[in-house]
Amino acid sequence: MSTKFGIQIEPQLGFSYKGVEQIALEGEKAGYHSVWSSDHFFLNDKSENRDCMEAWTLLAALASSTEKIKLGTLVTCNSYRHPAVLAKIAATVDTISNGRLFFGIGAGWKKIEYRAYGIPFPPLKARMDRLEEALQIIRLLWTKPKATFKGKYYQIKDALSAPKPVQKPMPPIMIGGSGEKRTLRMVAKYADYCNLWLTPDLNHKLQVLKDHCKAIGRDYDSVGKSLFASSGIFTTESEKELKEHLTKRSKRNNVPVQKLKEIFSKDAPGSWVGYPEELLERFRFLTDLGFDYFHIIFPGTDEDVLEASQAFANLVMKRV
């Protein structure tokens, strides 16, 4: 099993385009499989002066400036764009990148953004129903000359969508979330990858996915297992650098250093922050569970992420 690593960018934290472009270009050289963008409009109600680039526009620009690295959304919010329009946007990015798009999608959750932008925020069940309809529409538009779909929330009739994605039959689909009744069932039915978080019940979530695959007659091993490593990964061989990093994050988050260490090391052997062997222990544990794709958030923005991603590539990624 080939293990893949992607760099996750959170534009809502205030990244500049040039900073993200450099992270992507250096990540490409370092051997990262992919660079990903979350799909948000702003961080919080104190973000008047914090830039937040729109995810799909950002990916289109990166598609033009990079050559090999995959590009993805982790995850695009279905509610923010009509699924037929989203299918067109994604196919365009796949075309610009010559077949490098990885399509991550979810039902949406960030209520403050919905309210601020005047987008209806229905109950969870309705958002999940919309997501399931959207997945069907997007797949039809990517693969059929004309597409017709009549659902409760979305309808298209003889819809044309060209160009088709470069990747055939379509770009790989990743669904983010771990809901057992709906999300993991949709993964089994429509997606190439699940995307989970490290939680104490991770083995149980994988078993639920396996049960959904069995129920529809799909090979469980054909579903890729992706994990979102979101604790702000940092590694170094220097005791001094590690102490400085922990102290800095302790002050920024107003959390004692010891408590931070506990947070970084919970739910699995090893740690997200520490010496290379501590991170290697964690990734080896997760690969043994069947995970083959890891999406890494590095702490800070621009230069901090660039430096941390290069250190991780050299000290950990090439050894997993």
C-alpha positions in Angstrom: 0.0 0.0 0.0 1.4 3.3 -1.1 1.1 6.0 1.6 0.2 9.5 0.4 0.6 12.9 2.2 -1.2 16.1 1.5 -0.7 19.6 2.8 -3.9 21.1 4.1 -4.3 24.9 3.7 -6.9 26.9 5.7 -7.3 30.1 3.7 -9.5 31.4 6.6 -6.4 31.8 8.7 -5.1 34.5 6.5 -2.8 33.0 3.9 -1.5 35.0 1.0 -1.7 33.6 -2.5 2.1 33.9 -3.0 2.6 32.1 0.3 0.3 29.2 -0.7 1.8 29.0 -4.2 5.3 28.7 -2.7 4.1 26.0 -0.3 2.6 24.1 -3.2 5.7 24.4 -5.4 8.1 23.4 -2.6 5.7 20.6 -1.6 5.8 19.3 -5.1 9.6 19.2 -5.0 9.6 17.5 -1.6 7.3 14.7 -2.8 4.0 15.6 -1.3 1.1 13.9 -3.2 -1.3 16.8 -2.9 -2.2 20.2 -1.6 -5.7 20.9 -0.3 -7.9 23.9 0.5 -10.7 24.1 2.9 -13.9 25.8 1.6 -14.7 28.7 3.9 -15.4 32.4 3.5 -14.0 33.8 6.8 -12.8 32.5 10.1 -15.0 34.2 12.6 -16.9 37.4 13.4 -13.5 39.1 14.3 -12.1 38.6 10.8 -12.7 41.9 9.1 -9.1 42.3 8.2 -8.1 38.7 7.7 -7.9 37.6 4.1 -9.6 34.4 3.1 -9.2 33.2 -0.5 -12.1 31.3 -2.2 -11.2 27.7 -2.5 -12.0 26.9 -6.1 -10.4 30.1 -7.4 -7.3 29.3 -5.4 -7.1 25.7 -6.8 -7.5 27.0 -10.4 -4.6 29.3 -9.9 -2.5 26.5 -8.3 -3.4 24.2 -11.2 -1.8 26.7 -13.6 1.4 27.2 -11.6 2.2 23.6 -10.5 2.9 20.5 -12.7 2.6 17.3 -10.7 1.1 17.8 -7.3 -2.6 16.8 -6.9 -5.1 19.5 -5.9 -8.2 19.0 -3.7 -10.9 20.5 -1.5 -11.1 19.2 2.0 -13.9 19.6 1.8 -16.0 21.8 -0.5 -19.4 22.7 1.0 -22.2 21.3 -1.1 -24.6 24.1 0.1 -22.4 27.0 -1.2 -22.9 26.2 -4.9 -25.6 24.4 -6.9 -24.2 20.9 -7.6 -24.5 21.4 -11.4 -22.4 24.6 -11.2 -20.0 22.8 -8.8 -19.6 19.9 -11.3 -18.7 22.5 -14.0 -16.2 24.3 -11.7 -14.5 21.0 -10.7 -14.3 19.7 -14.3 -12.7 23.0 -15.3 -10.0 22.7 -12.5 -9.4 19.1 -13.6 -8.9 20.4 -17.2 -6.5 23.2 -16.2 -4.5 20.8 -14.1 -4.5 18.1 -16.8 -6.2 15.6 -14.5 -4.9 16.4 -11.0 -8.1 17.2 -9.2 -9.1 15.2 -6.1 -12.8 16.1 -5.3 -13.5 16.3 -1.6 -17.1 17.2 -0.6 -19.2 17.4 2.5 -22.7 18.6 3.6 -21.5 21.8 5.3 -21.6 22.9 8.9 -20.3 26.4 9.5 -23.6 28.2 10.4 -22.0 31.7 10.8 -21.0 31.6 7.1 -24.4 30.6 5.9 -26.1 33.3 7.9 -23.6 36.0 6.9 -23.9 35.2 3.2 -27.6 34.7 3.2 -27.4 31.0 2.4 -30.2 28.9 3.9 -29.0 26.6 6.7 -31.4 23.7 6.9 -31.3 20.9 9.5 -28.7 18.3 9.2 -30.9 15.7 7.7 -31.9 18.1 4.9 -28.2 19.0 4.3 -27.4 15.3 4.1 -30.3 14.7 1.7 -29.0 17.5 -0.5 -25.5 16.1 -0.5 -26.7 12.7 -1.7 -28.6 14.3 -4.5 -25.6 16.4 -5.4 -23.3 13.4 -5.6 -25.6 11.8 -8.1 -25.9 15.0 -10.2 -22.2 15.6 -10.3 -21.4 12.1 -11.3 -24.0 12.2 -14.1 -22.6 15.5 -15.4 -19.1 14.2 -15.4 -19.9 11.1 -17.3 -23.0 11.6 -19.5 -23.4 13.6 -22.7 -26.7 15.0 -21.3 -27.9 14.6 -17.7 -31.3 14.7 -16.2 -32.1 14.3 -12.5 -35.2 15.0 -10.6 -34.8 15.1 -6.8 -36.5 16.7 -3.9 -34.0 19.6 -3.7 -32.2 19.6 -7.1 -33.5 19.1 -10.6 -31.6 19.3 -13.9 -32.9 18.5 -17.4 -30.9 17.6 -20.5 -28.0 19.4 -18.8 -24.8 19.8 -20.8 -21.4 19.9 -19.2 -18.3 20.1 -21.3 -15.4 19.8 -21.0 -15.6 16.6 -19.1 -12.9 15.9 -16.5 -9.6 14.7 -17.9 -9.6 11.9 -15.4 -11.8 9.0 -16.6 -14.4 8.1 -15.7 -14.2 11.0 -13.2 -11.9 12.6 -10.6 -11.6 10.6 -7.4 -14.3 11.6 -4.9 -13.6 11.9 -1.2 -16.4 12.4 1.3 -15.5 14.1 4.6 -17.2 13.1 7.9 -17.9 10.1 10.0 -21.7 10.0 10.5 -22.5 6.3 10.7 -26.0 6.2 9.2 -25.6 8.6 6.3 -22.1 9.8 5.6 -20.3 6.4 5.7 -23.1 4.9 3.7 -22.6 7.5 1.0 -18.9 6.8 1.0 -19.6 3.2 0.3 -22.1 4.0 -2.4 -20.5 7.0 -4.2 -16.9 7.7 -3.1 -13.4 6.6 -3.7 -12.2 7.7 -0.3 -13.6 8.4 3.2 -12.0 11.1 5.3 -12.0 10.6 9.0 -10.5 12.2 12.1 -8.4 10.5 14.8 -11.0 9.6 17.5 -11.1 6.9 20.2 -13.7 5.0 18.2 -11.8 5.0 14.9 -11.8 1.2 14.6 -15.6 1.3 15.1 -16.0 3.8 12.3 -14.0 1.6 10.0 -16.2 -1.4 10.9 -19.3 0.7 10.2 -17.9 1.5 6.7 -17.1 -2.1 6.2 -20.7 -3.1 7.0 -22.1 -0.5 4.6 -19.8 -1.8 1.9 -21.0 -5.4 2.6 -24.6 -4.3 2.4 -24.3 -2.9 -1.1 -21.9 -5.6 -2.4 -18.8 -3.4 -2.5 -15.3 -4.5 -1.7 -14.3 -2.7 1.5 -10.7 -2.6 0.4 -11.6 -0.6 -2.7 -12.5 2.3 -0.5 -9.4 4.5 0.3 -9.0 5.5 3.9 -7.9 9.1 4.5 -7.2 10.7 7.9 -7.3 14.4 8.6 -4.3 15.1 10.9 -5.5 18.5 12.2 -3.6 19.1 15.4 -0.9 21.3 13.8 1.9 18.8 13.1 5.4 19.8 14.0 8.6 17.8 14.2 12.2 18.5 14.8 15.3 16.7 16.0 16.3 19.7 18.1 15.3 19.7 21.8 15.6 23.5 21.8 13.4 24.0 18.8 10.7 21.6 20.2 10.6 23.5 23.5 10.4 26.8 21.7 7.6 25.6 19.5 5.6 24.2 22.5 6.1 27.4 24.5 4.9 29.5 21.6 1.8 27.5 21.0 1.1 27.3 24.7 1.1 31.1 24.9 -0.9 31.6 21.7 -3.6 29.1 22.8 -3.5 29.9 26.5 -3.0 26.2 27.3 -0.2 24.8 29.5 2.5 23.0 27.7 1.8 19.7 29.5 -1.8 19.9 28.5 -0.8 20.5 24.9 1.4 17.4 25.0 -1.5 15.4 26.2 -3.7 16.7 23.4 -1.1 15.9 20.7 -0.6 12.4 22.0 -4.2 11.3 22.7 -6.2 8.6 20.9 -3.2 6.7 19.4 0.4 5.8 20.1 3.0 8.5 19.3 2.2 12.1 18.9 1.4 14.8 16.3 4.1 17.1 17.7 7.5 15.9 18.8 10.6 14.1 17.6 10.4 12.2 14.3 10.2 8.8 16.0 7.1 9.9 17.9 5.3 10.9 14.7 6.5 7.8 12.9 5.1 5.6 15.6 1.7 7.3 15.1 1.7 7.0 11.3 2.7 3.4 11.5 -0.1 2.6 13.8 -2.6 4.3 11.4 -1.3 2.6 8.3 -1.7 -0.7 10.1 -5.4 0.2 10.5 -5.6 0.6 6.7 -5.1 4.3 6.2 -3.1 5.2 3.2 -3.7 9.0 2.9 -2.9 11.7 5.4 -3.9 15.3 5.2 -1.6 17.5 7.3 -2.3 20.9 8.8 0.9 22.6 9.8 0.7 25.4 12.4 0.9 29.0 11.3 0.6 30.6 7.9 2.8 31.1 4.9 6.5 30.9 6.0 5.7 28.8 9.1 3.8 26.2 7.1 6.5 26.2 4.4 9.2 25.5 7.0 7.2 22.9 8.9 6.1 21.1 5.8 9.7 20.8 4.6 10.9 19.5 7.9 8.1 16.9 8.0 8.9 15.8 4.5 12.6 15.3 5.3 12.2 13.8 8.8 9.0 11.8 8.7 7.2 11.5 5.3 10.1 9.8 3.5 10.3 7.2 6.3 6.7 6.1 6.5 
